Amino acid sequence: MKGIIMSDQPSPFLSLAVEAGIAILSLDAPDELNAITMDRHRELEAVWHGLGEREDVRAIVLTGTGRAFSAGGDLRKMADDAGTVQGLRNALRLPRDGMRLIREMLAVPQPVVAAINGDAIGLGLTLALIADIGVVAEDAKLGDTHVKVGLVAGDGGAVIWPALVGMQRAKNFLLRGKLMSGAEAVANGLFAEALPREAVLDRAKTIAAEMAALPIWAVQLTKASLNKQIEQQLNLVLDTSLAFEAMTMVTQDYAEATRAFADRRKPVYKGY
């Protein structure tokens, strides 16, 4: 299509187009509800780094393809890997790969607008929350449900939730793995606007274009100033929370939770 430049960083999981200074980055595995595997951590990290270096990109829209924004981790793949050598490798990789992904996204100088077109869970929701402004489908299901699969909310949730909604609300959602609607997320201060699903992407593009038309250094340095507070919390919390998540990835309760999900049955926890 005229005026659209396809990314020079192709990825099996991501699609990227740039038009009039606006990059549209899509999580593009709709048959898997845009789930984020360990390998996809690295794809996202590389694309965020590349976008941050592009002078032709003045604003970014992050969205999902299909009916979900992102289901977070691929629970069926996680169930297959639990208790295996590959599962141990994943646990060892998580602190490094998770840290790089979150830092690269936070370091992108251009403003990022999340167009949360459908359900966003776990890491999928964290990516949307790290964006600078969020527009969400009012009927989307949202939540960080790490604890319900035996994991610590280590990949950014323990940092970004308290920053956005305060510690009491963050604990209420993260310790219980509670879900909410897009409309409730706006009421709680997680996102800026909740709209009918079909209006979300266009609204996000409009907001991105608004910021792209403003003086670039004013926008980018205002973002950098605001993000200093998040970066301080990141330095304080993220390495510990990721290490704790990695620890829980090798527990029997995690293996049981993921396998129970795959088998569609109620898990039976052992406490270790």
BAFI-120434 format. One record per residue (C-alpha): residue number from 1; x, y, z. Coordinates in steps of 0.02 Angstrom, whole numbers. Layout:
N
SITE   num       px       py       pz
SITE   NUM        X        Y        Z
...
***
This chain:
272
SITE   num       px       py       pz
SITE     1        0        0        0
SITE     2       67      172      -47
SITE     3      151      264       96
SITE     4      177      109      203
SITE     5      353       47      238
SITE     6      366     -131      300
SITE     7      487     -167      441
SITE     8      667     -210      404
SITE     9      658     -324      558
SITE    10      538     -461      504
SITE    11      477     -579      639
SITE    12      364     -732      638
SITE    13      268     -658      786
SITE    14      262     -473      744
SITE    15      204     -366      599
SITE    16      259     -187      579
SITE    17      206      -49      461
SITE    18      250      135      460
SITE    19      143      271      383
SITE    20      160      459      404
SITE    21      278      438      551
SITE    22      165      317      646
SITE    23      225      138      672
SITE    24       90        6      695
SITE    25      166     -142      788
SITE    26       50     -292      796
SITE    27       66     -450      899
SITE    28       24     -567      757
SITE    29      -14     -745      810
SITE    30     -205     -738      817
SITE    31     -229     -927      820
SITE    32     -130     -929      983
SITE    33     -214     -772     1052
SITE    34      -47     -684     1027
SITE    35       32     -782     1169
SITE    36      211     -735     1212
SITE    37      335     -880     1220
SITE    38      515     -865     1281
SITE    39      578     -846     1102
SITE    40      451     -709     1072
SITE    41      525     -611     1218
SITE    42      680     -590     1110
SITE    43      582     -544      954
SITE    44      494     -406     1050
SITE    45      656     -345     1128
SITE    46      739     -330      957
SITE    47      592     -239      878
SITE    48      578     -113     1020
SITE    49      764      -77     1006
SITE    50      749      -54      818
SITE    51      600       61      831
SITE    52      689      171      957
SITE    53      828      200      830
SITE    54      713      250      686
SITE    55      707      436      650
SITE    56      559      414      531
SITE    57      450      351      675
SITE    58      376      487      786
SITE    59      246      382      878
SITE    60      203      198      897
SITE    61       39      103      912
SITE    62       47      -70      992
SITE    63     -100     -186      959
SITE    64     -148     -368      934
SITE    65     -212     -461      782
SITE    66     -377     -554      798
SITE    67     -493     -560      947
SITE    68     -360     -543     1084
SITE    69     -225     -418     1124
SITE    70     -119     -553     1206
SITE    71     -156     -703     1317
SITE    72       14     -684     1399
SITE    73      112     -845     1419
SITE    74       70     -996     1311
SITE    75        0    -1108     1448
SITE    76       -5    -1265     1341
SITE    77      178    -1243     1295
SITE    78      217    -1205     1477
SITE    79      128    -1366     1529
SITE    80      230    -1466     1404
SITE    81      394    -1391     1467
SITE    82      357    -1400     1654
SITE    83      474    -1519     1743
SITE    84      584    -1544     1589
SITE    85      759    -1486     1542
SITE    86      679    -1358     1427
SITE    87      575    -1295     1572
SITE    88      734    -1272     1675
SITE    89      814    -1179     1530
SITE    90      663    -1064     1520
SITE    91      676    -1027     1706
SITE    92      860     -986     1689
SITE    93      829     -873     1539
SITE    94      683     -778     1613
SITE    95      776     -654     1726
SITE    96      891     -601     1583
SITE    97      765     -601     1441
SITE    98      625     -526     1543
SITE    99      737     -384     1604
SITE   100      794     -344     1427
SITE   101      618     -343     1357
SITE   102      547     -225     1488
SITE   103      696     -108     1483
SITE   104      697      -98     1293
SITE   105      512      -56     1287
SITE   106      526       74     1424
SITE   107      679      152     1340
SITE   108      591      184     1173
SITE   109      596      374     1157
SITE   110      440      391     1050
SITE   111      269      392     1135
SITE   112      184      222     1130
SITE   113       -6      204     1124
SITE   114      -76       33     1166
SITE   115     -233      -15     1069
SITE   116     -298     -156     1178
SITE   117     -419     -232     1054
SITE   118     -467     -382     1161
SITE   119     -417     -487     1311
SITE   120     -246     -450     1388
SITE   121     -177     -566     1522
SITE   122      -13     -577     1619
SITE   123      136     -517     1518
SITE   124       18     -466     1379
SITE   125      -66     -344     1498
SITE   126      102     -285     1566
SITE   127      158     -235     1391
SITE   128       -1     -133     1371
SITE   129       24      -50     1540
SITE   130      204       -2     1502
SITE   131      142       92     1348
SITE   132      121      278     1379
SITE   133      -65      290     1343
SITE   134     -191      148     1332
SITE   135     -355      136     1237
SITE   136     -448      -23     1281
SITE   137     -600     -118     1220
SITE   138     -732      -90     1353
SITE   139     -779     -276     1356
SITE   140     -601     -344     1356
SITE   141     -551     -460     1498
SITE   142     -393     -400     1584
SITE   143     -288     -463     1728
SITE   144     -121     -525     1791
SITE   145     -160     -705     1837
SITE   146       18     -766     1871
SITE   147      -29     -828     2045
SITE   148     -166     -938     1973
SITE   149      -36    -1039     1878
SITE   150       86    -1047     2023
SITE   151      197     -903     1969
SITE   152      257     -738     2040
SITE   153      200     -586     1940
SITE   154      382     -552     1904
SITE   155      391     -490     1724
SITE   156      346     -310     1760
SITE   157      178     -327     1848
SITE   158      253     -296     2021
SITE   159      326     -133     1954
SITE   160      195      -56     1842
SITE   161       34      -97     1938
SITE   162       81       -1     2098
SITE   163      145      143     1991
SITE   164      -24      160     1905
SITE   165     -153      115     2037
SITE   166      -63      120     2205
SITE   167       -4      -23     2315
SITE   168     -172      -71     2392
SITE   169     -261      -93     2226
SITE   170     -109     -177     2150
SITE   171     -106     -306     2290
SITE   172     -293     -334     2275
SITE   173     -275     -383     2092
SITE   174     -104     -468     2089
SITE   175     -120     -572     2248
SITE   176     -292     -635     2195
SITE   177     -265     -646     2007
SITE   178     -425     -546     1982
SITE   179     -495     -505     1810
SITE   180     -581     -344     1761
SITE   181     -662     -270     1606
SITE   182     -588     -133     1500
SITE   183     -713      -10     1573
SITE   184     -661      -60     1750
SITE   185     -478      -40     1702
SITE   186     -509      141     1652
SITE   187     -605      172     1814
SITE   188     -455      101     1911
SITE   189     -331      213     1819
SITE   190     -244       79     1716
SITE   191     -292      151     1546
SITE   192     -350      317     1476
SITE   193     -505      271     1375
SITE   194     -626      124     1353
SITE   195     -720      112     1189
SITE   196     -817      -15     1087
SITE   197     -696     -144     1019
SITE   198     -711      -87      838
SITE   199     -663       92      882
SITE   200     -505       55      982
SITE   201     -372       50      847
SITE   202     -431      206      756
SITE   203     -436      303      919
SITE   204     -259      246      962
SITE   205     -198      301      791
SITE   206     -280      471      815
SITE   207     -193      495      983
SITE   208      -27      439      908
SITE   209      -46      560      763
SITE   210      -85      700      885
SITE   211       79      672      976
SITE   212      177      645      815
SITE   213      124      819      757
SITE   214      195      903      913
SITE   215      377      961      935
SITE   216      472      797      945
SITE   217      597      841     1082
SITE   218      462      913     1194
SITE   219      361      753     1183
SITE   220      507      633     1200
SITE   221      591      723     1345
SITE   222      426      742     1437
SITE   223      403      554     1419
SITE   224      582      525     1480
SITE   225      550      635     1633
SITE   226      391      542     1678
SITE   227      471      373     1652
SITE   228      612      411     1776
SITE   229      494      365     1917
SITE   230      453      198     1836
SITE   231      638      165     1801
SITE   232      679      193     1985
SITE   233      551       62     2035
SITE   234      614      -51     1897
SITE   235      791      -42     1968
SITE   236      723      -78     2142
SITE   237      605     -222     2102
SITE   238      622     -305     1931
SITE   239      777     -412     1955
SITE   240      706     -484     2117
SITE   241      531     -513     2050
SITE   242      598     -599     1893
SITE   243      711     -709     1999
SITE   244      562     -755     2108
SITE   245      459     -796     1954
SITE   246      600     -907     1890
SITE   247      603     -997     2058
SITE   248      417    -1034     2048
SITE   249      438    -1102     1870
SITE   250      525    -1257     1941
SITE   251      396    -1296     2077
SITE   252      274    -1441     2075
SITE   253      129    -1321     2100
SITE   254      173    -1230     1939
SITE   255      182    -1393     1843
SITE   256       16    -1448     1916
SITE   257      -69    -1281     1878
SITE   258      -16    -1279     1695
SITE   259      -59    -1462     1667
SITE   260     -228    -1441     1750
SITE   261     -262    -1297     1631
SITE   262     -214    -1405     1482
SITE   263     -323    -1548     1548
SITE   264     -468    -1432     1593
SITE   265     -476    -1491     1772
SITE   266     -456    -1414     1944
SITE   267     -274    -1414     2005
SITE   268     -221    -1505     2163
SITE   269      -78    -1409     2244
SITE   270       56    -1484     2356
SITE   271      135    -1327     2426
SITE   272      305    -1349     2344
***
